[in-house]
Amino acid sequence: METSVSERVKCIADNLFDGNVSAMARGMGINQSSLRDVVGVKKSAPSFDMIQKIVDNPTFQINADWLITGDGAMLKSDPPQPNAVLPFQLKDAIPYYADLPVSAGEQALAEVVSTETPTGYMLIPGVSAKGIFPVVGCSMLPLIKAGDYIGINEINRWDLVDPAKIYMIITHEERMIKRLRTDSEDDEILWCVSENYKDFKILKVDIKAIYHVVYHGELL
């Protein structure tokens, strides 16, 4: 059991930020060295200002009585609002890319996810994903509509695609969501399958990355 305020601050870092002190400091708007003095080997007592920043942060939802005295639960009864865009990364929060819409049509977009900085982070109950993206276009209607969001994860082998699944495909000129199927006669191409557009093919050599869509729908 945490017997000091500094130990309880470390408990917050461990539970909400997976031990990432830098991320917690950014969320509080303080210098990370000050926070490391509290949660590290020194275990310095936090200042009143630091305690105030923790309990006043609506995203942390820390119970002030627990932080100061150790009584009660660490979190308030109301958890962080699901799907709220956070300016920093809590544990289990998903990077959100507001400025990188994914086309459900054939809009030419060339940015690659791994090189972009997230707009913020989202907590979606039950969803673990590499990133969340807004959707534009209507080729996946009625399954996915413009204004929806998708969550994606990396896949190990995209040469064995599952036509029942939905993918985000990044080529040299496009970023789009489609079903995929192989070609029985040409191993060098994949067919992109929409819900209501004509199928079209892409060359495997033009593909930069493929991700599996593990979440799609509206956000709260």
PAZAPA-4460 file (N, C-alpha, C; in steps of 0.05 Angstrom, whole numbers, plus 32768, in hexadecimal, padded with zeros to 4 digits):
% residues 220
    n_x    n_y    n_z   ca_x   ca_y   ca_z    c_x    c_y    c_z   seq   type   mol
   8011   7FE8   8000   8000   8000   8000   8012   8019   8000     1      M     A
   8009   802D   7FF1   8019   8046   7FF0   8016   8056   800A     2      E     A
   802C   805B   8017   802A   8068   8031   8031   8086   8031     3      T     A
   803A   8090   801A   8040   80AD   8018   8034   80B8   7FFF     4      S     A
   8032   80D3   7FFE   8026   80E0   7FE7   8037   80DB   7FCE     5      V     A
   8052   80DB   7FD1   8063   80D6   7FBA   805F   80BA   7FAF     6      S     A
   805A   80A7   7FC0   8055   808B   7FB7   803A   808A   7FA8     7      E     A
   8027   809A   7FB1   800D   809A   7FA4   800F   80A9   7F89     8      R     A
   8020   80BD   7F87   8025   80CA   7F6D   8031   80B6   7F5A     9      V     A
   8044   80A5   7F64   8050   8091   7F53   803B   807C   7F4A    10      K     A
   8029   8076   7F5C   8013   8063   7F55   8002   806E   7F3E    11      C     A
   7FFE   8088   7F3E   7FEF   8095   7F28   7FFF   8092   7F0E    12      I     A
   8019   8097   7F0F   802A   8094   7EF7   8029   8078   7EED    13      A     A
   802B   8064   7EFF   802C   8048   7EF7   8011   803F   7EEB    14      D     A
   7FFB   8047   7EF7   7FE1   803D   7EEF   7FD4   804C   7ED8    15      N     A
   7FD8   8066   7ED7   7FCC   8076   7EC1   7FDE   807A   7EA9    16      L     A
   7FF8   807A   7EAF   800B   8080   7E99   801F   8069   7E94    17      F     A
   801A   8052   7EA0   802B   803B   7E9C   8048   8041   7EA3    18      D     A
   804C   8052   7EB7   8066   8059   7EC1   8074   806E   7EB1    19      G     A
   8067   807A   7E9D   8073   808F   7E8C   8071   80AA   7E9A    20      N     A
   8086   80B1   7EA9   8086   80CA   7EB8   8085   80E2   7EA6    21      V     A
   8093   80E0   7E8F   8093   80F7   7E7C   8076   80FD   7E73    22      S     A
   8067   80E8   7E6C   804C   80EC   7E63   803A   80F8   7E79    23      A     A
   803E   80EF   7E91   802E   80FA   7EA7   8035   8117   7EAC    24      M     A
   804F   811E   7EAB   8057   813A   7EAF   804B   814C   7E99    25      A     A
   804B   8142   7E80   803F   8152   7E6A   8021   8156   7E70    26      R     A
   8014   8142   7E79   7FF7   8144   7E7F   7FF2   8158   7E95    27      G     A
   8005   815B   7EA8   8001   816E   7EBE   800C   8189   7EB7    28      M     A
   801B   818B   7EA2   8027   81A5   7E9B   803D   81AE   7EAD    29      G     A
   804D   819A   7EB6   8064   81A0   7EC8   807D   8195   7EBD    30      I     A
   8094   819D   7EC9   80AE   8192   7EC1   80B0   8176   7ECA    31      N     A
   80B9   8164   7EB8   80BA   8148   7EBF   80CF   8142   7ED5    32      Q     A
   80E4   8152   7ED7   80F8   814E   7EEB   80EC   8151   7F07    33      S     A
   80D9   8164   7F0A   80CC   8168   7F24   80BC   814F   7F2B    34      S     A
   80AF   8144   7F17   809E   812C   7F1D   80B0   8114   7F23    35      L     A
   80C7   8112   7F15   80D9   80FC   7F19   80E5   80FD   7F36    36      R     A
   80E9   8115   7F41   80F2   8117   7F5C   80DE   810B   7F70    37      D     A
   80C4   810C   7F68   80AF   8102   7F7A   80AC   80E4   7F77    38      V     A
   80AB   80DA   7F5E   80A6   80BD   7F5A   80BF   80AC   7F58    39      V     A
   80D6   80B9   7F56   80EF   80AA   7F53   80FB   80A2   7F6E    40      G     A
   8116   809F   7F6E   8124   8096   7F85   8122   80AA   7F9C    41      V     A
   8122   80C4   7F95   8121   80D9   7FAA   8108   80D7   7FBB    42      K     A
   80F2   80D1   7FAD   80D7   80D1   7FBA   80D2   80EB   7FC9    43      K     A
   80D9   8101   7FBC   80D4   811B   7FC8   80B6   8120   7FCC    44      S     A
   80AE   812E   7FE0   8092   8135   7FE4   8089   8148   7FCF    45      A     A
   8072   8142   7FC2   8069   8155   7FAD   8060   816F   7FB8    46      P     A
   8063   8184   7FA9   805B   819F   7FB1   803C   81A0   7FB1    47      S     A
   8032   81B5   7FBE   8015   81B9   7FBE   800B   81BE   7FA2    48      F     A
   801B   81CC   7F92   8013   81D2   7F76   8012   81B8   7F66    49      D     A
   8024   81A5   7F6A   8023   818C   7F5C   800A   817C   7F63    50      M     A
   8005   817B   7F7D   7FED   816D   7F86   7FD4   8179   7F7A    51      I     A
   7FD3   8194   7F7A   7FBC   81A2   7F6F   7FB8   819B   7F51    52      Q     A
   7FCF   819A   7F42   7FCD   8194   7F26   7FC3   8178   7F21    53      K     A
   7FC9   8166   7F33   7FC0   814A   7F30   7FA2   8148   7F35    54      I     A
   7F99   8153   7F4B   7F7D   814F   7F53   7F6A   8161   7F42    55      V     A
   7F75   8176   7F37   7F64   8188   7F26   7F62   817E   7F09    56      D     A
   7F73   816B   7F01   7F73   8162   7EE6   7F5B   8150   7EE1    57      N     A
   7F48   8159   7ECF   7F2F   8149   7ECB   7F34   812E   7EBE    58      P     A
   7F4A   812B   7EB1   7F50   8112   7EA4   7F5A   80FD   7EB7    59      T     A
   7F6B   8106   7ECA   7F76   80F3   7EDE   7F60   80E7   7EEF    60      F     A
   7F4C   80F8   7EF8   7F37   80EF   7F09   7F41   80E3   7F24    61      Q     A
   7F55   80F0   7F2F   7F61   80E7   7F48   7F51   80F1   7F61    62      I     A
   7F4C   80DE   7F73   7F3F   80E4   7F8C   7F52   80F3   7F9E    63      N     A
   7F4C   810C   7FA5   7F5E   811D   7FB5   7F63   8111   7FD0    64      A     A
   7F4E   8105   7FDD   7F52   80F9   7FF8   7F66   80E2   7FF6    65      D     A
   7F64   80D2   7FE1   7F77   80BC   7FDE   7F93   80C6   7FDA    66      W     A
   7F97   80DA   7FC9   7FB1   80E5   7FC3   7FBE   80F0   7FDC    67      L     A
   7FAF   80FF   7FEC   7FBB   810D   8003   7FBD   80FB   801C    68      I     A
   7FA9   80EA   8021   7FA8   80DB   803A   7FAB   80BD   8035    69      T     A
   7FA6   80B3   801D   7FA6   8097   8018   7F8B   808A   801C    70      G     A
   7F77   8099   8024   7F5C   808E   8029   7F4C   808C   8010    71      D     A
   7F3C   8077   800D   7F2A   8074   7FF6   7F38   8069   7FDD    72      G     A
   7F2A   806B   7FC7   7F35   8061   7FAD   7F46   8076   7F9F    73      A     A
   7F58   806D   7F8E   7F69   8080   7F7F   7F59   8092   7F6D    74      M     A
   7F45   8086   7F5E   7F36   8096   7F4B   7F1B   809E   7F56    75      L     A
   7F11   80B4   7F4C   7EF6   80BD   7F53   7EE3   80A9   7F46    76      K     A
   7ECA   80AB   7F4D   7EB6   8098   7F43   7EB1   809B   7F26    77      S     A
   7EB5   80B3   7F1B   7EB1   80B7   7EFE   7ECC   80B2   7EEF    78      D     A
   7ECD   809F   7EDD   7EE6   809A   7ECF   7EEA   80AF   7EB9    79      P     A
   7F02   80B0   7EAD   7F06   80C3   7E97   7EF2   80BE   7E81    80      P     A
   7EE9   80D4   7E75   7ED4   80D2   7E60   7EDF   80C2   7E48    81      Q     A
   7ED2   80AB   7E40   7EDB   809C   7E29   7EDB   80AE   7E10    82      P     A
   7EEE   80AB   7DFF   7EF0   80B8   7DE5   7EF7   80D5   7DE7    83      N     A
   7EFB   80E0   7DFF   7F04   80FC   7E01   7F20   80FD   7DF5    84      A     A
   7F26   8112   7DE6   7F41   8115   7DDB   7F53   8122   7DF0    85      V     A
   7F67   8112   7DF8   7F79   811B   7E0D   7F92   8126   7E00    86      L     A
   7F9F   813B   7E0C   7FB7   8146   7E01   7FD0   8136   7E08    87      P     A
   7FCD   8121   7E18   7FE3   8110   7E20   7FDA   80F4   7E22    88      F     A
   7FED   80E1   7E24   7FE6   80C5   7E22   7FE3   80B8   7E3D    89      Q     A
   7FCB   80B1   7E45   7FC6   80A0   7E5C   7FCB   8083   7E55    90      L     A
   7FCE   8072   7E69   7FD0   8056   7E64   7FB8   804C   7E54    91      K     A
   7FBC   803C   7E40   7FA7   8030   7E2F   7F9A   8044   7E1C    92      D     A
   7FA3   805E   7E1C   7F97   8071   7E0A   7FA3   806C   7DEE    93      A     A
   7F93   8072   7DD9   7F9A   806D   7DBE   7FA1   8087   7DB0    94      I     A
   7FB7   8089   7DA1   7FBD   80A1   7D92   7FA7   80A7   7D7E    95      P     A
   7FA0   80C0   7D7C   7F8A   80CA   7D6B   7F96   80DD   7D57    96      Y     A
   7F90   80D8   7D3D   7F9B   80E9   7D27   7F84   80F8   7D19    97      Y     A
   7F7D   810F   7D24   7F67   811E   7D19   7F6C   8129   7CFD    98      A     A
   7F86   812E   7CF7   7F8D   813B   7CDE   7F95   8126   7CC9    99      D     A
   7F90   810D   7CCE   7F96   80F8   7CBA   7F7D   80E8   7CB4   100      L     A
   7F6A   80F4   7CA7   7F51   80E4   7CA1   7F57   80CD   7C8E   101      P     A
   7F49   80B7   7C92   7F4C   80A0   7C81   7F35   809F   7C6D   102      V     A
   7F3B   809B   7C54   7F27   809C   7C40   7F18   8081   7C3D   103      S     A
   7EFE   8083   7C3D   7EEE   806C   7C36   7EE6   806D   7C19   104      A     A
   7EF4   807F   7C0A   7EF1   8081   7BED   7F0C   807C   7BE1   105      G     A
   7F15   808E   7BCF   7F2F   808A   7BC2   7F3E   80A5   7BC3   106      E     A
   7F3B   80B4   7BD9   7F49   80CD   7BDB   7F67   80C8   7BDE   107      Q     A
   7F78   80D8   7BD0   7F95   80D4   7BD1   7FA0   80E1   7BEA   108      A     A
   7FAB   80D1   7BFC   7FB7   80DB   7C14   7FD1   80CB   7C19   109      L     A
   7FE7   80D9   7C1D   8001   80CB   7C1C   800F   80C9   7C37   110      A     A
   8005   80D5   7C4D   8013   80D4   7C66   8014   80B8   7C71   111      E     A
   802A   80B2   7C7E   802D   8098   7C8B   802A   809B   7CA9   112      V     A
   801A   808A   7CB5   8012   808D   7CD1   802B   808F   7CE3   113      V     A
   803F   807F   7CDF   8055   807D   7CF1   8065   8097   7CF3   114      S     A
   8062   80A9   7CE0   8072   80C1   7CE0   8063   80D9   7CEB   115      T     A
   8049   80D5   7CF2   8039   80EC   7CFB   8037   80ED   7D19   116      E     A
   8032   8106   7D23   802E   810A   7D40   8010   810A   7D46   117      T     A
   8008   80FB   7D5A   7FEB   80FA   7D61   7FE0   8115   7D69   118      P     A
   7FC7   811A   7D62   7FB9   8132   7D6B   7FB5   8131   7D8A   119      T     A
   7FAF   8119   7D93   7FAA   8114   7DB0   7FA7   80F6   7DB4   120      G     A
   7F99   80EF   7DC9   7F95   80D3   7DD0   7F79   80CE   7DD9   121      Y     A
   7F6F   80B6   7DD5   7F53   80AF   7DDC   7F53   8095   7DEC   122      M     A
   7F40   8094   7DFF   7F3A   807B   7E0D   7F20   8070   7E03   123      L     A
   7F21   8058   7DF7   7F08   804B   7DED   7F06   8030   7DFC   124      I     A
   7EF2   802D   7E0D   7EF0   8014   7E1C   7EF0   7FFB   7E0B   125      P     A
   7F01   7FE8   7E12   7F02   7FCF   7E04   7F11   7FCF   7DE9   126      G     A
   7F1D   7FE6   7DE2   7F2B   7FE8   7DC8   7F49   7FED   7DCD   127      V     A
   7F59   7FDD   7DC0   7F76   7FE1   7DC0   7F7F   7FE4   7DA3   128      S     A
   7F8B   7FFB   7D9D   7F91   8001   7D81   7FAA   8012   7D7F   129      A     A
   7FB7   8012   7D68   7FCE   8022   7D63   7FC7   803F   7D5E   130      K     A
   7FAF   8044   7D53   7FA7   805F   7D4E   7F89   8061   7D47   131      G     A
   7F7E   8079   7D4B   7F62   807F   7D44   7F62   8094   7D2F   132      I     A
   7F52   8090   7D1A   7F51   80A3   7D03   7F34   80A9   7CFC   133      F     A
   7F2F   80C2   7CF4   7F14   80C9   7CE9   7F11   80BE   7CCC   134      P     A
   7EF9   80B9   7CC4   7EF3   80AD   7CAA   7EE5   80C2   7C98   135      V     A
   7EEE   80C3   7C7F   7EE0   80D3   7C6B   7ED9   80C0   7C54   136      V     A
   7EC5   80C8   7C43   7EBE   80B7   7C2D   7EA7   80A4   7C34   137      G     A
   7E9C   8098   7C20   7E83   8088   7C25   7E84   806C   7C18   138      C     A
   7E9C   8063   7C0F   7E9D   8049   7C01   7E98   8031   7C12   139      S     A
   7E9A   8035   7C2D   7E95   801E   7C3F   7E7A   801F   7C4C   140      M     A
   7E68   8031   7C42   7E4C   8031   7C4C   7E3E   8017   7C45   141      L     A
   7E2C   800D   7C56   7E23   801A   7C6F   7E34   8012   7C87   142      P     A
   7E49   8002   7C83   7E59   7FF8   7C9A   7E68   800F   7CA8   143      L     A
   7E75   801F   7C98   7E85   8036   7CA3   7E7D   804F   7C94   144      I     A
   7E76   8064   7CA2   7E6E   807C   7C94   7E81   8093   7C99   145      K     A
   7E7F   80A8   7C89   7E90   80C0   7C8D   7E89   80CB   7CA9   146      A     A
   7E9D   80D3   7CB7   7E99   80DD   7CD2   7E9E   80C8   7CE8   147      G     A
   7E9F   80AF   7CE0   7EA6   809A   7CF3   7EC4   809B   7CF9   148      D     A
   7ECC   8089   7D0B   7EE9   8087   7D12   7EF1   806A   7D10   149      Y     A
   7F0A   8065   7D09   7F14   804A   7D09   7F2C   8048   7D1C   150      I     A
   7F30   8031   7D28   7F48   802A   7D37   7F57   8014   7D28   151      G     A
   7F71   8017   7D27   7F81   8003   7D17   7F98   7FF7   7D28   152      I     A
   7F9F   7FDF   7D20   7FB7   7FD1   7D2B   7FC7   7FC6   7D14   153      N     A
   7FE1   7FC3   7D19   7FF3   7FB7   7D05   7FED   7F9A   7D01   154      E     A
   7FF3   7F90   7CEA   7FF2   7F73   7CE5   800D   7F69   7CDD   155      I     A
   8012   7F50   7CE3   802D   7F45   7CDE   8031   7F3D   7CC0   156      N     A
   801C   7F32   7CB4   801E   7F29   7C98   8005   7F32   7C89   157      R     A
   8009   7F45   7C76   7FF2   7F4E   7C67   7FF1   7F40   7C4B   158      W     A
   8004   7F2D   7C47   8002   7F1E   7C2E   7FEB   7F09   7C30   159      D     A
   7FE3   7F02   7C49   7FCD   7EF0   7C4D   7FB5   7EFF   7C59   160      L     A
   7FA9   7F0F   7C49   7F93   7F20   7C53   7F79   7F10   7C55   161      V     A
   7F68   7F19   7C67   7F4E   7F0C   7C6C   7F39   7F1E   7C60   162      D     A
   7F2A   7F15   7C4B   7F16   7F25   7C3E   7EFF   7F2D   7C50   163      P     A
   7EFC   7F20   7C67   7EE6   7F27   7C79   7EEE   7F3F   7C8B   164      A     A
   7F07   7F45   7C8C   7F10   7F5B   7C9D   7F13   7F75   7C8E   165      K     A
   7F14   7F8B   7C9D   7F18   7FA6   7C91   7F34   7FAF   7C97   166      I     A
   7F41   7FBC   7C84   7F5C   7FC5   7C87   7F5F   7FE3   7C81   167      Y     A
   7F73   7FEF   7C8D   7F7C   8009   7C84   7F96   8005   7C74   168      M     A
   7F96   800E   7C5B   7FAC   8009   7C49   7FB9   8024   7C43   169      I     A
   7FD3   8025   7C45   7FE3   803D   7C3E   7FF4   8036   7C27   170      I     A
   7FF0   8044   7C11   8002   8041   7BF9   8011   805B   7BF6   171      T     A
   801F   805E   7BE0   802F   8076   7BDB   801C   808E   7BD6   172      H     A
   8003   8089   7BCF   7FF1   809F   7BC8   7FD7   809F   7BD7   173      E     A
   7FD1   808A   7BE6   7FB7   8088   7BF3   7FB8   807E   7C0F   174      E     A
   7FA4   8085   7C1F   7F9F   8079   7C39   7F81   8073   7C3A   175      R     A
   7F7A   805A   7C3B   7F5D   8053   7C38   7F57   803B   7C49   176      M     A
   7F3C   8037   7C4D   7F33   801F   7C5A   7F23   800E   7C47   177      I     A
   7F2A   7FF5   7C45   7F1D   7FE2   7C33   7F1F   7FC6   7C3E   178      K     A
   7F0E   7FB4   7C33   7F14   7F98   7C35   7F29   7F91   7C20   179      R     A
   7F37   7F7B   7C24   7F4C   7F73   7C11   7F48   7F56   7C09   180      L     A
   7F4F   7F50   7BF0   7F50   7F34   7BE7   7F67   7F31   7BD4   181      R     A
   7F72   7F19   7BD4   7F88   7F13   7BC2   7F7D   7F0D   7BA6   182      T     A
   7F8F   7F0D   7B93   7F88   7F06   7B77   7F91   7EEA   7B71   183      D     A
   7F80   7EDA   7B66   7F86   7EBE   7B62   7F9A   7EB9   7B4C   184      S     A
   7F9E   7ECE   7B3B   7FB1   7ECB   7B24   7FCA   7EDC   7B27   185      E     A
   7FC9   7EF1   7B37   7FE0   7F03   7B39   7FE7   7F08   7B56   186      D     A
   7FFD   7EFD   7B5F   8006   7F00   7B7B   8011   7F1B   7B82   187      D     A
   8014   7F2C   7B6E   801F   7F47   7B72   800B   7F5C   7B78   188      E     A
   7FF1   7F55   7B78   7FDC   7F69   7B7D   7FC9   7F61   7B93   189      I     A
   7FBC   7F74   7B9E   7FA6   7F70   7BB1   7F8E   7F7F   7BA6   190      L     A
   7F76   7F75   7BAB   7F5D   7F82   7BA3   7F51   7F91   7BBB   191      W     A
   7F4B   7FAA   7BB8   7F3E   7FBA   7BCC   7F20   7FB8   7BC8   192      C     A
   7F12   7FB0   7BDD   7EF5   7FAB   7BDB   7EE6   7FBE   7BED   193      V     A
   7ED4   7FCE   7BE0   7EC2   7FE0   7BEF   7EA7   7FD3   7BF4   194      S     A
   7E97   7FE1   7C04   7E7C   7FD7   7C09   7E6A   7FDF   7BF1   195      E     A
   7E70   7FF6   7BE4   7E5E   7FFF   7BCF   7E6C   800B   7BB7   196      N     A
   7E87   8009   7BB6   7E96   8012   7B9E   7EA1   7FFA   7B8F   197      Y     A
   7EA9   7FFE   7B77   7EB5   7FE9   7B67   7ED0   7FE1   7B72   198      K     A
   7ED6   7FC7   7B72   7EF0   7FBE   7B7B   7F06   7FC9   7B69   199      D     A
   7F1E   7FCE   7B75   7F35   7FD6   7B65   7F4E   7FC9   7B70   200      F     A
   7F62   7FC7   7B60   7F7B   7FB9   7B69   7F91   7FCD   7B6F   201      K     A
   7FA3   7FC4   7B81   7FBB   7FD4   7B87   7FD3   7FC0   7B86   202      I     A
   7FEA   7FCB   7B7E   8002   7FBB   7B7E   800D   7FB8   7B9A   203      L     A
   8016   7FA1   7BA1   8022   7F9C   7BBB   803A   7FAE   7BC0   204      K     A
   804A   7FB2   7BAA   8062   7FC2   7BAD   805C   7FDF   7BB4   205      V     A
   8044   7FE8   7BAF   803C   8004   7BB5   8032   8007   7BD1   206      D     A
   802F   7FF1   7BE0   8024   7FF2   7BFB   803A   7FF9   7C0F   207      I     A
   8035   800D   7C1F   8048   8015   7C34   8041   8006   7C4E   208      K     A
   8027   8003   7C54   801F   7FF5   7C6D   8002   7FEE   7C6B   209      A     A
   7FFB   7FD9   7C79   7FDF   7FD0   7C7C   7FD9   7FCC   7C9A   210      I     A
   7FC3   7FD6   7CA3   7FBB   7FD3   7CBE   7F9F   7FC6   7CBF   211      Y     A
   7F9A   7FB7   7CD4   7F80   7FAB   7CD8   7F6E   7FBE   7CE7   212      H     A
   7F56   7FC3   7CDD   7F43   7FD5   7CEB   7F35   7FC4   7D01   213      V     A
   7F3B   7FCC   7D1A   7F31   7FBD   7D31   7F19   7FCB   7D3E   214      V     A
   7F14   7FE3   7D36   7EFD   7FF2   7D40   7EF3   8005   7D2B   215      Y     A
   7ED9   8007   7D28   7ECD   801C   7D17   7EB2   8023   7D22   216      H     A
   7EAC   803D   7D1F   7E92   8046   7D29   7E94   8063   7D33   217      G     A
   7E7F   806C   7D40   7E7F   8087   7D4B   7E8C   8087   7D66   218      E     A
   7E95   809F   7D6E   7EA0   80A3   7D89   7E8D   80B3   7D99   219      L     A
   7E8E   80B0   7DB3   7E7B   80BE   7DC5   7E80   80DC   7DC5   220      L     A
***
